[in-house]
Amino acid sequence: MAKSNKFMSIVAWLTAVIVSLSVGFGMIGGTLALPAWLGGATLAMVAGWIVVIGTLISVVMAILGALSE
């Protein structure tokens, strides 16, 4: 893979991680909410934690995968 393609892939991946964490923490903190008919603040907080934990697990797995190559 060309260096510029690999760099752009890393930038895109890092951007996705930052956005995922921002959305997750926004849902946990109440900045982003769901309407009451979709579960309201409680479901938003649970979904936020799922997003944050899932993102952190995927980051660790990606780092471990890169180190094993």
PDB file with one MODEL, atoms N, CA, C and O in Angstrom:
MODEL        1
ATOM      1  N   MET A   1       0.854  -1.173   0.000  1.00  0.00           N
ATOM      2  CA  MET A   1       0.000   0.000   0.000  1.00  0.00           C
ATOM      3  C   MET A   1       0.903   1.239   0.000  1.00  0.00           C
ATOM      4  O   MET A   1       1.935   1.273   0.669  1.00  0.00           O
ATOM      5  N   ALA A   2       0.501   2.225  -0.743  1.00  0.00           N
ATOM      6  CA  ALA A   2       1.282   3.460  -0.811  1.00  0.00           C
ATOM      7  C   ALA A   2       1.250   4.174   0.541  1.00  0.00           C
ATOM      8  O   ALA A   2       0.295   4.042   1.307  1.00  0.00           O
ATOM      9  N   LYS A   3       2.310   4.931   0.815  1.00  0.00           N
ATOM     10  CA  LYS A   3       2.394   5.618   2.106  1.00  0.00           C
ATOM     11  C   LYS A   3       1.253   6.596   2.314  1.00  0.00           C
ATOM     12  O   LYS A   3       0.737   6.716   3.425  1.00  0.00           O
ATOM     13  N   SER A   4       0.849   7.304   1.253  1.00  0.00           N
ATOM     14  CA  SER A   4      -0.238   8.274   1.415  1.00  0.00           C
ATOM     15  C   SER A   4      -1.563   7.573   1.712  1.00  0.00           C
ATOM     16  O   SER A   4      -2.367   8.082   2.493  1.00  0.00           O
ATOM     17  N   ASN A   5      -1.799   6.409   1.098  1.00  0.00           N
ATOM     18  CA  ASN A   5      -3.022   5.660   1.384  1.00  0.00           C
ATOM     19  C   ASN A   5      -3.028   5.157   2.824  1.00  0.00           C
ATOM     20  O   ASN A   5      -4.056   5.202   3.499  1.00  0.00           O
ATOM     21  N   LYS A   6      -1.874   4.676   3.291  1.00  0.00           N
ATOM     22  CA  LYS A   6      -1.790   4.188   4.657  1.00  0.00           C
ATOM     23  C   LYS A   6      -1.990   5.338   5.650  1.00  0.00           C
ATOM     24  O   LYS A   6      -2.668   5.181   6.665  1.00  0.00           O
ATOM     25  N   PHE A   7      -1.399   6.479   5.350  1.00  0.00           N
ATOM     26  CA  PHE A   7      -1.564   7.661   6.212  1.00  0.00           C
ATOM     27  C   PHE A   7      -3.027   8.074   6.266  1.00  0.00           C
ATOM     28  O   PHE A   7      -3.546   8.360   7.345  1.00  0.00           O
ATOM     29  N   MET A   8      -3.696   8.111   5.125  1.00  0.00           N
ATOM     30  CA  MET A   8      -5.104   8.506   5.091  1.00  0.00           C
ATOM     31  C   MET A   8      -5.976   7.493   5.833  1.00  0.00           C
ATOM     32  O   MET A   8      -6.967   7.869   6.458  1.00  0.00           O
ATOM     33  N   SER A   9      -5.618   6.236   5.769  1.00  0.00           N
ATOM     34  CA  SER A   9      -6.363   5.216   6.515  1.00  0.00           C
ATOM     35  C   SER A   9      -6.226   5.433   8.012  1.00  0.00           C
ATOM     36  O   SER A   9      -7.196   5.297   8.757  1.00  0.00           O
ATOM     37  N   ILE A  10      -5.016   5.772   8.453  1.00  0.00           N
ATOM     38  CA  ILE A  10      -4.794   6.038   9.877  1.00  0.00           C
ATOM     39  C   ILE A  10      -5.570   7.272  10.312  1.00  0.00           C
ATOM     40  O   ILE A  10      -6.176   7.283  11.384  1.00  0.00           O
ATOM     41  N   VAL A  11      -5.554   8.314   9.482  1.00  0.00           N
ATOM     42  CA  VAL A  11      -6.290   9.544   9.808  1.00  0.00           C
ATOM     43  C   VAL A  11      -7.791   9.258   9.892  1.00  0.00           C
ATOM     44  O   VAL A  11      -8.463   9.734  10.807  1.00  0.00           O
ATOM     45  N   ALA A  12      -8.311   8.492   8.951  1.00  0.00           N
ATOM     46  CA  ALA A  12      -9.739   8.157   8.959  1.00  0.00           C
ATOM     47  C   ALA A  12     -10.093   7.326  10.197  1.00  0.00           C
ATOM     48  O   ALA A  12     -11.126   7.555  10.825  1.00  0.00           O
ATOM     49  N   TRP A  13      -9.233   6.361  10.545  1.00  0.00           N
ATOM     50  CA  TRP A  13      -9.466   5.521  11.710  1.00  0.00           C
ATOM     51  C   TRP A  13      -9.441   6.367  12.984  1.00  0.00           C
ATOM     52  O   TRP A  13     -10.311   6.219  13.842  1.00  0.00           O
ATOM     53  N   LEU A  14      -8.465   7.237  13.110  1.00  0.00           N
ATOM     54  CA  LEU A  14      -8.358   8.091  14.287  1.00  0.00           C
ATOM     55  C   LEU A  14      -9.560   9.034  14.401  1.00  0.00           C
ATOM     56  O   LEU A  14     -10.068   9.273  15.496  1.00  0.00           O
ATOM     57  N   THR A  15     -10.003   9.559  13.273  1.00  0.00           N
ATOM     58  CA  THR A  15     -11.187  10.421  13.265  1.00  0.00           C
ATOM     59  C   THR A  15     -12.420   9.655  13.740  1.00  0.00           C
ATOM     60  O   THR A  15     -13.218  10.182  14.515  1.00  0.00           O
ATOM     61  N   ALA A  16     -12.576   8.426  13.282  1.00  0.00           N
ATOM     62  CA  ALA A  16     -13.715   7.600  13.692  1.00  0.00           C
ATOM     63  C   ALA A  16     -13.671   7.313  15.190  1.00  0.00           C
ATOM     64  O   ALA A  16     -14.708   7.321  15.854  1.00  0.00           O
ATOM     65  N   VAL A  17     -12.480   7.060  15.722  1.00  0.00           N
ATOM     66  CA  VAL A  17     -12.347   6.809  17.159  1.00  0.00           C
ATOM     67  C   VAL A  17     -12.743   8.056  17.950  1.00  0.00           C
ATOM     68  O   VAL A  17     -13.479   7.962  18.932  1.00  0.00           O
ATOM     69  N   ILE A  18     -12.263   9.205  17.531  1.00  0.00           N
ATOM     70  CA  ILE A  18     -12.576  10.453  18.236  1.00  0.00           C
ATOM     71  C   ILE A  18     -14.071  10.747  18.186  1.00  0.00           C
ATOM     72  O   ILE A  18     -14.659  11.143  19.193  1.00  0.00           O
ATOM     73  N   VAL A  19     -14.684  10.559  17.032  1.00  0.00           N
ATOM     74  CA  VAL A  19     -16.128  10.813  16.899  1.00  0.00           C
ATOM     75  C   VAL A  19     -16.916   9.824  17.757  1.00  0.00           C
ATOM     76  O   VAL A  19     -17.874  10.214  18.424  1.00  0.00           O
ATOM     77  N   SER A  20     -16.524   8.553  17.745  1.00  0.00           N
ATOM     78  CA  SER A  20     -17.228   7.558  18.551  1.00  0.00           C
ATOM     79  C   SER A  20     -17.157   7.888  20.029  1.00  0.00           C
ATOM     80  O   SER A  20     -18.163   7.821  20.735  1.00  0.00           O
ATOM     81  N   LEU A  21     -15.966   8.246  20.499  1.00  0.00           N
ATOM     82  CA  LEU A  21     -15.829   8.602  21.912  1.00  0.00           C
ATOM     83  C   LEU A  21     -16.614   9.872  22.247  1.00  0.00           C
ATOM     84  O   LEU A  21     -17.211   9.968  23.319  1.00  0.00           O
ATOM     85  N   SER A  22     -16.616  10.837  21.341  1.00  0.00           N
ATOM     86  CA  SER A  22     -17.373  12.073  21.579  1.00  0.00           C
ATOM     87  C   SER A  22     -18.865  11.792  21.694  1.00  0.00           C
ATOM     88  O   SER A  22     -19.532  12.306  22.592  1.00  0.00           O
ATOM     89  N   VAL A  23     -19.380  10.985  20.792  1.00  0.00           N
ATOM     90  CA  VAL A  23     -20.803  10.645  20.827  1.00  0.00           C
ATOM     91  C   VAL A  23     -21.121   9.831  22.077  1.00  0.00           C
ATOM     92  O   VAL A  23     -22.116  10.092  22.752  1.00  0.00           O
ATOM     93  N   GLY A  24     -20.283   8.851  22.385  1.00  0.00           N
ATOM     94  CA  GLY A  24     -20.517   8.021  23.568  1.00  0.00           C
ATOM     95  C   GLY A  24     -20.540   8.839  24.845  1.00  0.00           C
ATOM     96  O   GLY A  24     -21.454   8.705  25.659  1.00  0.00           O
ATOM     97  N   PHE A  25     -19.523   9.698  25.024  1.00  0.00           N
ATOM     98  CA  PHE A  25     -19.488  10.510  26.229  1.00  0.00           C
ATOM     99  C   PHE A  25     -20.596  11.559  26.236  1.00  0.00           C
ATOM    100  O   PHE A  25     -21.076  11.943  27.303  1.00  0.00           O
ATOM    101  N   GLY A  26     -21.003  12.022  25.065  1.00  0.00           N
ATOM    102  CA  GLY A  26     -22.139  12.945  24.993  1.00  0.00           C
ATOM    103  C   GLY A  26     -23.426  12.279  25.439  1.00  0.00           C
ATOM    104  O   GLY A  26     -24.260  12.903  26.095  1.00  0.00           O
ATOM    105  N   MET A  27     -23.587  11.017  25.086  1.00  0.00           N
ATOM    106  CA  MET A  27     -24.776  10.284  25.518  1.00  0.00           C
ATOM    107  C   MET A  27     -24.718   9.978  27.017  1.00  0.00           C
ATOM    108  O   MET A  27     -25.736  10.039  27.707  1.00  0.00           O
ATOM    109  N   ILE A  28     -23.544   9.655  27.509  1.00  0.00           N
ATOM    110  CA  ILE A  28     -23.402   9.367  28.936  1.00  0.00           C
ATOM    111  C   ILE A  28     -23.678  10.620  29.760  1.00  0.00           C
ATOM    112  O   ILE A  28     -24.377  10.562  30.771  1.00  0.00           O
ATOM    113  N   GLY A  29     -23.129  11.750  29.327  1.00  0.00           N
ATOM    114  CA  GLY A  29     -23.274  12.995  30.081  1.00  0.00           C
ATOM    115  C   GLY A  29     -24.606  13.687  29.907  1.00  0.00           C
ATOM    116  O   GLY A  29     -24.900  14.635  30.636  1.00  0.00           O
ATOM    117  N   GLY A  30     -25.421  13.247  28.967  1.00  0.00           N
ATOM    118  CA  GLY A  30     -26.732  13.848  28.772  1.00  0.00           C
ATOM    119  C   GLY A  30     -26.781  14.945  27.732  1.00  0.00           C
ATOM    120  O   GLY A  30     -27.846  15.506  27.476  1.00  0.00           O
ATOM    121  N   THR A  31     -25.638  15.266  27.120  1.00  0.00           N
ATOM    122  CA  THR A  31     -25.640  16.278  26.057  1.00  0.00           C
ATOM    123  C   THR A  31     -26.439  15.785  24.859  1.00  0.00           C
ATOM    124  O   THR A  31     -27.193  16.544  24.251  1.00  0.00           O
ATOM    125  N   LEU A  32     -26.269  14.520  24.525  1.00  0.00           N
ATOM    126  CA  LEU A  32     -27.063  13.887  23.471  1.00  0.00           C
ATOM    127  C   LEU A  32     -28.082  12.986  24.142  1.00  0.00           C
ATOM    128  O   LEU A  32     -27.740  12.201  25.026  1.00  0.00           O
ATOM    129  N   ALA A  33     -29.321  13.098  23.729  1.00  0.00           N
ATOM    130  CA  ALA A  33     -30.381  12.341  24.385  1.00  0.00           C
ATOM    131  C   ALA A  33     -31.261  11.658  23.356  1.00  0.00           C
ATOM    132  O   ALA A  33     -31.237  11.991  22.171  1.00  0.00           O
ATOM    133  N   LEU A  34     -32.021  10.716  23.822  1.00  0.00           N
ATOM    134  CA  LEU A  34     -33.025  10.046  23.008  1.00  0.00           C
ATOM    135  C   LEU A  34     -34.400  10.530  23.448  1.00  0.00           C
ATOM    136  O   LEU A  34     -34.589  10.875  24.614  1.00  0.00           O
ATOM    137  N   PRO A  35     -35.358  10.560  22.533  1.00  0.00           N
ATOM    138  CA  PRO A  35     -36.715  10.924  22.960  1.00  0.00           C
ATOM    139  C   PRO A  35     -37.265   9.879  23.926  1.00  0.00           C
ATOM    140  O   PRO A  35     -36.810   8.735  23.948  1.00  0.00           O
ATOM    141  N   ALA A  36     -38.229  10.278  24.705  1.00  0.00           N
ATOM    142  CA  ALA A  36     -38.795   9.383  25.722  1.00  0.00           C
ATOM    143  C   ALA A  36     -39.337   8.100  25.104  1.00  0.00           C
ATOM    144  O   ALA A  36     -39.232   7.035  25.713  1.00  0.00           O
ATOM    145  N   TRP A  37     -39.910   8.177  23.915  1.00  0.00           N
ATOM    146  CA  TRP A  37     -40.494   6.985  23.306  1.00  0.00           C
ATOM    147  C   TRP A  37     -39.417   6.000  22.831  1.00  0.00           C
ATOM    148  O   TRP A  37     -39.736   4.860  22.492  1.00  0.00           O
ATOM    149  N   LEU A  38     -38.162   6.420  22.802  1.00  0.00           N
ATOM    150  CA  LEU A  38     -37.063   5.514  22.459  1.00  0.00           C
ATOM    151  C   LEU A  38     -36.270   5.077  23.683  1.00  0.00           C
ATOM    152  O   LEU A  38     -35.249   4.402  23.545  1.00  0.00           O
ATOM    153  N   GLY A  39     -36.713   5.442  24.853  1.00  0.00           N
ATOM    154  CA  GLY A  39     -36.044   5.012  26.069  1.00  0.00           C
ATOM    155  C   GLY A  39     -35.489   6.143  26.900  1.00  0.00           C
ATOM    156  O   GLY A  39     -35.125   5.928  28.056  1.00  0.00           O
ATOM    157  N   GLY A  40     -35.413   7.334  26.355  1.00  0.00           N
ATOM    158  CA  GLY A  40     -34.996   8.498  27.122  1.00  0.00           C
ATOM    159  C   GLY A  40     -33.543   8.481  27.557  1.00  0.00           C
ATOM    160  O   GLY A  40     -32.693   7.844  26.934  1.00  0.00           O
ATOM    161  N   ALA A  41     -33.282   9.192  28.635  1.00  0.00           N
ATOM    162  CA  ALA A  41     -31.923   9.411  29.116  1.00  0.00           C
ATOM    163  C   ALA A  41     -31.255   8.125  29.593  1.00  0.00           C
ATOM    164  O   ALA A  41     -30.051   7.949  29.407  1.00  0.00           O
ATOM    165  N   THR A  42     -32.015   7.235  30.199  1.00  0.00           N
ATOM    166  CA  THR A  42     -31.422   5.999  30.716  1.00  0.00           C
ATOM    167  C   THR A  42     -30.878   5.138  29.591  1.00  0.00           C
ATOM    168  O   THR A  42     -29.748   4.656  29.669  1.00  0.00           O
ATOM    169  N   LEU A  43     -31.656   4.942  28.562  1.00  0.00           N
ATOM    170  CA  LEU A  43     -31.195   4.135  27.430  1.00  0.00           C
ATOM    171  C   LEU A  43     -30.045   4.825  26.711  1.00  0.00           C
ATOM    172  O   LEU A  43     -29.123   4.159  26.241  1.00  0.00           O
ATOM    173  N   ALA A  44     -30.087   6.136  26.620  1.00  0.00           N
ATOM    174  CA  ALA A  44     -28.997   6.878  25.990  1.00  0.00           C
ATOM    175  C   ALA A  44     -27.706   6.682  26.771  1.00  0.00           C
ATOM    176  O   ALA A  44     -26.643   6.518  26.173  1.00  0.00           O
ATOM    177  N   MET A  45     -27.782   6.697  28.100  1.00  0.00           N
ATOM    178  CA  MET A  45     -26.594   6.501  28.913  1.00  0.00           C
ATOM    179  C   MET A  45     -26.038   5.085  28.734  1.00  0.00           C
ATOM    180  O   MET A  45     -24.826   4.913  28.611  1.00  0.00           O
ATOM    181  N   VAL A  46     -26.892   4.092  28.718  1.00  0.00           N
ATOM    182  CA  VAL A  46     -26.451   2.707  28.508  1.00  0.00           C
ATOM    183  C   VAL A  46     -25.827   2.561  27.124  1.00  0.00           C
ATOM    184  O   VAL A  46     -24.769   1.949  26.977  1.00  0.00           O
ATOM    185  N   ALA A  47     -26.476   3.117  26.119  1.00  0.00           N
ATOM    186  CA  ALA A  47     -25.926   3.046  24.759  1.00  0.00           C
ATOM    187  C   ALA A  47     -24.592   3.786  24.674  1.00  0.00           C
ATOM    188  O   ALA A  47     -23.689   3.351  23.960  1.00  0.00           O
ATOM    189  N   GLY A  48     -24.463   4.893  25.391  1.00  0.00           N
ATOM    190  CA  GLY A  48     -23.211   5.629  25.421  1.00  0.00           C
ATOM    191  C   GLY A  48     -22.080   4.796  25.991  1.00  0.00           C
ATOM    192  O   GLY A  48     -20.973   4.794  25.452  1.00  0.00           O
ATOM    193  N   TRP A  49     -22.351   4.085  27.082  1.00  0.00           N
ATOM    194  CA  TRP A  49     -21.321   3.222  27.666  1.00  0.00           C
ATOM    195  C   TRP A  49     -20.953   2.083  26.727  1.00  0.00           C
ATOM    196  O   TRP A  49     -19.786   1.701  26.643  1.00  0.00           O
ATOM    197  N   ILE A  50     -21.930   1.543  26.025  1.00  0.00           N
ATOM    198  CA  ILE A  50     -21.651   0.484  25.051  1.00  0.00           C
ATOM    199  C   ILE A  50     -20.742   1.014  23.947  1.00  0.00           C
ATOM    200  O   ILE A  50     -19.801   0.333  23.539  1.00  0.00           O
ATOM    201  N   VAL A  51     -21.014   2.214  23.464  1.00  0.00           N
ATOM    202  CA  VAL A  51     -20.186   2.829  22.423  1.00  0.00           C
ATOM    203  C   VAL A  51     -18.761   3.061  22.928  1.00  0.00           C
ATOM    204  O   VAL A  51     -17.797   2.737  22.235  1.00  0.00           O
ATOM    205  N   VAL A  52     -18.627   3.617  24.124  1.00  0.00           N
ATOM    206  CA  VAL A  52     -17.298   3.912  24.672  1.00  0.00           C
ATOM    207  C   VAL A  52     -16.503   2.627  24.892  1.00  0.00           C
ATOM    208  O   VAL A  52     -15.344   2.541  24.485  1.00  0.00           O
ATOM    209  N   ILE A  53     -17.109   1.638  25.524  1.00  0.00           N
ATOM    210  CA  ILE A  53     -16.406   0.385  25.797  1.00  0.00           C
ATOM    211  C   ILE A  53     -16.057  -0.334  24.496  1.00  0.00           C
ATOM    212  O   ILE A  53     -14.952  -0.856  24.347  1.00  0.00           O
ATOM    213  N   GLY A  54     -16.997  -0.361  23.564  1.00  0.00           N
ATOM    214  CA  GLY A  54     -16.724  -0.989  22.267  1.00  0.00           C
ATOM    215  C   GLY A  54     -15.602  -0.300  21.513  1.00  0.00           C
ATOM    216  O   GLY A  54     -14.773  -0.961  20.888  1.00  0.00           O
ATOM    217  N   THR A  55     -15.570   1.016  21.566  1.00  0.00           N
ATOM    218  CA  THR A  55     -14.510   1.773  20.900  1.00  0.00           C
ATOM    219  C   THR A  55     -13.158   1.493  21.539  1.00  0.00           C
ATOM    220  O   THR A  55     -12.170   1.284  20.835  1.00  0.00           O
ATOM    221  N   LEU A  56     -13.106   1.485  22.865  1.00  0.00           N
ATOM    222  CA  LEU A  56     -11.843   1.220  23.546  1.00  0.00           C
ATOM    223  C   LEU A  56     -11.339  -0.197  23.273  1.00  0.00           C
ATOM    224  O   LEU A  56     -10.138  -0.406  23.101  1.00  0.00           O
ATOM    225  N   ILE A  57     -12.241  -1.156  23.234  1.00  0.00           N
ATOM    226  CA  ILE A  57     -11.844  -2.528  22.904  1.00  0.00           C
ATOM    227  C   ILE A  57     -11.297  -2.601  21.487  1.00  0.00           C
ATOM    228  O   ILE A  57     -10.288  -3.262  21.243  1.00  0.00           O
ATOM    229  N   SER A  58     -11.958  -1.923  20.548  1.00  0.00           N
ATOM    230  CA  SER A  58     -11.484  -1.962  19.157  1.00  0.00           C
ATOM    231  C   SER A  58     -10.133  -1.266  19.002  1.00  0.00           C
ATOM    232  O   SER A  58      -9.320  -1.682  18.177  1.00  0.00           O
ATOM    233  N   VAL A  59      -9.882  -0.214  19.780  1.00  0.00           N
ATOM    234  CA  VAL A  59      -8.583   0.461  19.736  1.00  0.00           C
ATOM    235  C   VAL A  59      -7.490  -0.479  20.232  1.00  0.00           C
ATOM    236  O   VAL A  59      -6.436  -0.598  19.608  1.00  0.00           O
ATOM    237  N   VAL A  60      -7.744  -1.144  21.354  1.00  0.00           N
ATOM    238  CA  VAL A  60      -6.759  -2.088  21.893  1.00  0.00           C
ATOM    239  C   VAL A  60      -6.511  -3.211  20.895  1.00  0.00           C
ATOM    240  O   VAL A  60      -5.362  -3.585  20.659  1.00  0.00           O
ATOM    241  N   MET A  61      -7.570  -3.751  20.308  1.00  0.00           N
ATOM    242  CA  MET A  61      -7.407  -4.836  19.337  1.00  0.00           C
ATOM    243  C   MET A  61      -6.630  -4.378  18.100  1.00  0.00           C
ATOM    244  O   MET A  61      -5.809  -5.125  17.569  1.00  0.00           O
ATOM    245  N   ALA A  62      -6.885  -3.171  17.652  1.00  0.00           N
ATOM    246  CA  ALA A  62      -6.159  -2.644  16.484  1.00  0.00           C
ATOM    247  C   ALA A  62      -4.686  -2.461  16.789  1.00  0.00           C
ATOM    248  O   ALA A  62      -3.835  -2.765  15.954  1.00  0.00           O
ATOM    249  N   ILE A  63      -4.380  -1.967  17.979  1.00  0.00           N
ATOM    250  CA  ILE A  63      -2.972  -1.790  18.364  1.00  0.00           C
ATOM    251  C   ILE A  63      -2.278  -3.134  18.486  1.00  0.00           C
ATOM    252  O   ILE A  63      -1.162  -3.305  17.996  1.00  0.00           O
ATOM    253  N   LEU A  64      -2.922  -4.078  19.130  1.00  0.00           N
ATOM    254  CA  LEU A  64      -2.333  -5.416  19.261  1.00  0.00           C
ATOM    255  C   LEU A  64      -2.153  -6.077  17.893  1.00  0.00           C
ATOM    256  O   LEU A  64      -1.154  -6.756  17.659  1.00  0.00           O
ATOM    257  N   GLY A  65      -3.108  -5.882  17.000  1.00  0.00           N
ATOM    258  CA  GLY A  65      -3.000  -6.429  15.648  1.00  0.00           C
ATOM    259  C   GLY A  65      -1.853  -5.799  14.874  1.00  0.00           C
ATOM    260  O   GLY A  65      -1.154  -6.485  14.128  1.00  0.00           O
ATOM    261  N   ALA A  66      -1.657  -4.504  15.045  1.00  0.00           N
ATOM    262  CA  ALA A  66      -0.564  -3.819  14.361  1.00  0.00           C
ATOM    263  C   ALA A  66       0.790  -4.249  14.921  1.00  0.00           C
ATOM    264  O   ALA A  66       1.767  -4.339  14.178  1.00  0.00           O
ATOM    265  N   LEU A  67       0.852  -4.510  16.204  1.00  0.00           N
ATOM    266  CA  LEU A  67       2.107  -4.936  16.820  1.00  0.00           C
ATOM    267  C   LEU A  67       2.480  -6.369  16.442  1.00  0.00           C
ATOM    268  O   LEU A  67       3.659  -6.723  16.423  1.00  0.00           O
ATOM    269  N   SER A  68       1.486  -7.182  16.145  1.00  0.00           N
ATOM    270  CA  SER A  68       1.765  -8.586  15.820  1.00  0.00           C
ATOM    271  C   SER A  68       2.148  -8.784  14.344  1.00  0.00           C
ATOM    272  O   SER A  68       2.560  -9.878  13.960  1.00  0.00           O
ATOM    273  N   GLU A  69       2.020  -7.756  13.531  1.00  0.00           N
ATOM    274  CA  GLU A  69       2.375  -7.888  12.105  1.00  0.00           C
ATOM    275  C   GLU A  69       3.854  -7.855  11.889  1.00  0.00           C
ATOM    276  O   GLU A  69       4.313  -7.954  10.751  1.00  0.00           O
TER     277      GLU A  69
ENDMDL
END
